[in-house]
Amino acid sequence: MKHPVLRVALLAAGVLAAGAAQAQASTAEGIAKYREMLQDGNPAELFEMKGEELWKQKRGPKNVSLEQCDLGKGPGVIKGAFVELPRFFKDSNRIEDLEGRLITCMETLQGFKGEDIRKTAFGRGEMANVTALATYVATASKGMKFNLPQSHPQEKLMYETGKRLFFTRGGTHDFSCASCHGSDDKRIRLQDLPNLTKNPGDGIGFAAWPAYRVSNSQMWGMQLRLNDCFRQMRWPEPKFGSDATLALSTYMGVNAKGAESIVPAIKR
């Protein structure tokens, strides 16, 4: 027969464990309800509408639209393009993600200076237009499954480079991408941290951007999302369209194979 003090201790431990489990379940339910409320009337729809207008509008020094832009599925085809990006493009001879490819089209079709756009701060000028365009294009693939191509040598190289970079530790805090996104059941405040090394976490993470950020009332594309991750890790922030961001996007995108795109998402 257990000692009375031991029985009390075990009972107390059981009560505490049950209470912790109940509190955790209650918190999870509260977060789910909060996100459900946010999803109702997602402001991302406004960016999608703006992107559609920009896609069809004749603009730039050449005064033409982007309706002949080839995003990998043929000139003007947007449905299904997002879930196969980043990928290799023969005309530019490099790997491009959605945002980078849009700038390529703005440069070649409309006559904009791509380098000037890439230097523009997020949310301003033509960079804000790129985000709106990316939202429009990505939304056309909502519900479709990711299937990034890996047939070209550059695509395979980008994946392997992204994988190595994902697990590389550095900066003043000795952080890596894997510090937050390399295992299951991690959370910062109310934000779940998906495991981006496997399904379905990579789909929840990678497949959610572009997304509307409630905390700052801005629409974020994947380039800005990665830029902010570098900032939070106290790493030097990458340039727009750098090989580092393209490699990480390729790694996460390939890992997301079979996951459904939920763009345009909404984040806290």
C-alpha positions as CSV (number, residue, x, y, z in Angstrom):
1,M,0.0,0.0,0.0
2,K,1.4,3.4,-1.0
3,H,2.4,5.8,1.7
4,P,-0.3,8.5,2.3
5,V,2.1,11.3,1.4
6,L,3.0,9.5,-1.8
7,R,-0.7,9.0,-2.7
8,V,-1.4,12.7,-2.2
9,A,1.7,13.7,-4.3
10,L,0.6,11.4,-7.1
11,L,-3.0,12.7,-6.9
12,A,-1.7,16.3,-7.1
13,A,0.5,15.5,-10.0
14,G,-2.4,13.9,-11.8
15,V,-4.6,16.9,-11.2
16,L,-1.9,19.3,-12.4
17,A,-1.3,17.2,-15.5
18,A,-5.0,17.1,-16.3
19,G,-5.3,20.8,-15.7
20,A,-2.3,21.5,-18.0
21,A,-3.8,19.3,-20.8
22,Q,-7.2,21.1,-20.4
23,A,-5.6,24.5,-20.5
24,Q,-3.6,23.5,-23.6
25,A,-6.8,22.2,-25.3
26,S,-8.6,25.4,-24.4
27,T,-5.8,27.5,-25.8
28,A,-5.8,25.5,-29.0
29,E,-9.5,26.0,-29.4
30,G,-9.2,29.7,-28.7
31,I,-6.5,30.1,-31.3
32,A,-8.6,28.1,-33.9
33,K,-11.7,30.4,-33.2
34,Y,-9.5,33.5,-33.5
35,R,-8.1,32.4,-36.9
36,E,-11.6,31.5,-38.1
37,M,-12.8,35.0,-37.3
38,L,-9.8,36.5,-39.1
39,Q,-10.5,34.5,-42.2
40,D,-14.0,35.9,-42.5
41,G,-13.5,39.0,-44.8
42,N,-9.8,38.5,-45.5
43,P,-8.4,41.8,-46.7
44,A,-6.1,39.9,-49.1
45,E,-9.0,39.9,-51.5
46,L,-8.4,43.6,-52.1
47,F,-4.8,42.9,-53.0
48,E,-6.0,40.1,-55.3
49,M,-8.3,42.6,-57.1
50,K,-5.5,45.1,-57.4
51,G,-3.2,42.4,-58.8
52,E,-5.8,41.4,-61.5
53,E,-6.1,45.0,-62.6
54,L,-2.3,45.4,-62.8
55,W,-2.0,42.1,-64.8
56,K,-4.4,43.4,-67.4
57,Q,-3.4,47.0,-67.4
58,K,-1.1,48.4,-70.1
59,R,1.8,49.9,-68.2
60,G,5.5,50.7,-68.3
61,P,7.6,52.4,-71.0
62,K,6.3,49.9,-73.6
63,N,2.7,50.4,-72.5
64,V,1.7,46.7,-72.6
65,S,0.0,44.4,-70.1
66,L,1.4,41.3,-68.4
67,E,-1.1,39.0,-70.1
68,Q,1.6,37.3,-72.2
69,C,3.8,36.7,-69.2
70,D,5.0,33.1,-69.1
71,L,5.1,31.8,-65.5
72,G,6.0,28.3,-66.5
73,K,2.7,27.1,-67.9
74,G,2.8,29.1,-71.2
75,P,2.2,32.8,-72.0
76,G,-0.7,34.2,-70.0
77,V,-1.5,31.0,-68.1
78,I,-1.7,31.6,-64.3
79,K,-3.7,28.7,-63.0
80,G,-1.4,26.1,-61.7
81,A,1.7,28.2,-62.1
82,F,2.2,29.1,-58.4
83,V,2.3,25.5,-57.2
84,E,5.2,24.8,-59.5
85,L,7.4,27.7,-58.4
86,P,10.4,28.3,-57.9
87,R,11.6,26.6,-61.1
88,F,14.2,27.0,-63.9
89,F,13.4,29.3,-66.8
90,K,15.3,28.9,-70.0
91,D,14.9,32.5,-71.1
92,S,16.5,34.0,-68.0
93,N,18.7,30.9,-67.5
94,R,18.1,30.8,-63.8
95,I,15.8,29.7,-61.0
96,E,13.0,32.1,-60.3
97,D,10.2,32.3,-57.8
98,L,6.8,33.9,-58.4
99,E,7.8,37.4,-57.4
100,G,11.1,37.3,-59.2
101,R,9.5,35.9,-62.4
102,L,6.9,38.7,-62.3
103,I,9.7,41.3,-62.2
104,T,11.3,39.5,-65.2
105,C,8.1,39.9,-67.1
106,M,7.7,43.5,-66.1
107,E,11.2,44.1,-67.4
108,T,11.0,42.2,-70.7
109,L,7.4,42.9,-71.6
110,Q,6.7,46.3,-70.1
111,G,10.1,47.9,-70.1
112,F,10.5,48.5,-66.4
113,K,14.0,48.4,-64.9
114,G,14.0,45.2,-62.9
115,E,17.0,46.2,-60.8
116,D,15.3,49.3,-59.7
117,I,12.2,47.3,-58.6
118,R,14.4,44.8,-56.7
119,K,16.0,47.7,-54.7
120,T,12.6,49.2,-53.8
121,A,11.5,48.6,-50.2
122,F,8.7,46.1,-49.5
123,G,5.3,47.7,-49.6
124,R,6.3,50.7,-51.7
125,G,6.1,51.7,-55.4
126,E,6.4,48.9,-57.9
127,M,7.4,46.4,-55.2
128,A,3.9,46.8,-53.7
129,N,2.5,46.1,-57.2
130,V,4.6,43.0,-57.4
131,T,3.1,41.7,-54.1
132,A,-0.4,42.4,-55.4
133,L,0.3,40.7,-58.7
134,A,1.8,37.7,-56.8
135,T,-1.4,37.5,-54.7
136,Y,-3.6,37.5,-57.8
137,V,-1.5,34.8,-59.6
138,A,-1.2,32.6,-56.5
139,T,-4.9,32.8,-55.7
140,A,-5.6,31.2,-59.1
141,S,-4.0,28.0,-57.8
142,K,-5.8,27.9,-54.5
143,G,-6.6,24.3,-53.6
144,M,-4.1,22.9,-56.1
145,K,-1.3,20.7,-54.9
146,F,2.3,21.7,-54.9
147,N,4.6,19.9,-57.4
148,L,7.8,21.7,-58.0
149,P,9.9,20.4,-60.9
150,Q,13.2,18.8,-60.1
151,S,14.4,17.7,-63.5
152,H,16.8,20.5,-64.3
153,P,20.3,20.4,-62.7
154,Q,19.8,23.9,-61.3
155,E,16.6,22.9,-59.6
156,K,18.3,20.0,-57.9
157,L,21.2,22.2,-56.9
158,M,18.9,24.8,-55.4
159,Y,17.1,22.2,-53.4
160,E,20.3,20.8,-51.9
161,T,21.6,24.3,-51.2
162,G,18.4,25.3,-49.5
163,K,18.4,22.1,-47.4
164,R,22.0,22.9,-46.2
165,L,21.1,26.5,-45.5
166,F,18.0,25.6,-43.6
167,F,20.1,23.7,-41.0
168,T,23.0,26.1,-40.9
169,R,23.4,27.9,-37.6
170,G,24.8,31.4,-37.4
171,G,24.3,35.0,-36.3
172,T,24.6,36.4,-32.8
173,H,22.0,34.0,-31.5
174,D,23.4,30.9,-33.2
175,F,20.0,30.3,-34.9
176,S,19.1,28.4,-38.0
177,C,15.7,28.0,-39.8
178,A,15.5,24.6,-38.2
179,S,15.7,26.1,-34.7
180,C,12.0,27.1,-35.1
181,H,10.9,25.0,-38.0
182,G,12.8,21.7,-37.8
183,S,10.6,19.7,-35.4
184,D,7.0,19.3,-34.4
185,D,4.8,21.0,-31.7
186,K,6.6,24.4,-31.4
187,R,4.9,27.7,-30.9
188,I,5.8,31.3,-30.3
189,R,2.9,33.2,-28.5
190,L,-0.2,32.4,-30.5
191,Q,1.7,31.4,-33.6
192,D,2.2,27.7,-34.4
193,L,5.6,26.9,-35.9
194,P,5.1,24.3,-38.6
195,N,7.8,21.7,-39.2
196,L,9.0,22.8,-42.7
197,T,11.1,19.7,-43.2
198,K,8.2,17.4,-44.0
199,N,4.5,17.2,-44.9
200,P,2.0,18.6,-43.9
201,G,3.9,21.3,-42.0
202,D,5.6,22.6,-45.1
203,G,2.3,23.0,-46.8
204,I,0.9,25.0,-43.9
205,G,3.9,27.2,-43.9
206,F,5.1,27.5,-47.5
207,A,1.7,27.1,-49.1
208,A,0.3,30.1,-47.0
209,W,2.2,32.9,-48.6
210,P,1.3,35.5,-50.0
211,A,-0.7,36.2,-46.8
212,Y,-2.2,39.2,-45.1
213,R,-0.6,40.1,-41.8
214,V,-3.1,41.5,-39.4
215,S,-0.5,42.8,-37.0
216,N,0.8,45.4,-39.5
217,S,-2.1,45.5,-42.0
218,Q,0.3,44.4,-44.9
219,M,0.3,41.8,-47.6
220,W,3.4,39.7,-47.4
221,G,4.9,37.6,-50.1
222,M,7.4,34.8,-49.5
223,Q,10.4,37.1,-50.1
224,L,9.4,39.4,-47.3
225,R,8.5,36.4,-45.1
226,L,12.0,35.0,-45.5
227,N,13.6,38.4,-45.1
228,D,11.8,38.8,-41.7
229,C,13.0,35.3,-40.7
230,F,16.6,36.3,-41.4
231,R,16.0,39.5,-39.3
232,Q,14.6,37.6,-36.4
233,M,17.5,35.1,-36.4
234,R,19.8,38.2,-36.3
235,W,21.4,37.2,-39.7
236,P,22.2,39.8,-42.4
237,E,19.0,40.4,-44.3
238,P,19.2,39.0,-47.8
239,K,18.7,41.0,-51.0
240,F,15.4,40.6,-52.9
241,G,15.6,37.5,-55.1
242,S,19.0,36.4,-53.7
243,D,20.2,32.8,-54.2
244,A,19.7,32.2,-50.5
245,T,16.0,33.0,-50.6
246,L,15.5,31.1,-53.8
247,A,17.3,28.1,-52.4
248,L,15.2,28.1,-49.2
249,S,12.0,28.5,-51.2
250,T,12.9,25.6,-53.5
251,Y,13.7,23.4,-50.5
252,M,10.4,24.2,-48.7
253,G,8.4,24.0,-52.0
254,V,9.7,20.6,-52.9
255,N,9.0,19.4,-49.4
256,A,5.5,20.7,-49.8
257,K,4.7,18.3,-52.7
258,G,1.1,17.1,-52.5
259,A,0.1,19.9,-50.0
260,E,-2.7,22.2,-51.1
261,S,-2.1,25.9,-51.6
262,I,-4.2,28.0,-49.1
263,V,-3.3,31.3,-50.6
264,P,-4.4,34.0,-49.9
265,A,-4.0,33.2,-46.2
266,I,-4.3,35.5,-43.2
267,K,-1.8,35.6,-40.4
268,R,-1.9,37.3,-37.0
